[in-house]
Amino acid sequence: MNFRALKSCSRLFGQRTFTTSKKSFRTMEEFKELQRQFQVDDGVPIYLKRGARDRIYFTFVLFMLAGGLANAGRIIYTKVFPPKPQQ
């Protein structure tokens, strides 16, 4: 392949985009509505304002933290009180 053919191919590939779809952004009205939703004083913490999805994420994180804490306690216990050697 000569240099001219390579140059024309590179020009074509530079113009084409191989994506599935264009990323859509929120409009200003949607953004303002989302701000209004977060500003409502209803006693719900900010990290749970989006509803069930946030509650699922929050509960998952709590269970993972509890599991990590239990595992750390188990490791510390086995280091402090090593198992007795078998005879």
Secondary structure, DSSP 8 states (H G I E B T S, - for coil): --HHHHHHHHHHHHH----S-------HHHHHHHHHHHH--SS--GGGTT-HHHHHHHHHHHHHHHHHHHHHHHHHHHHHS------
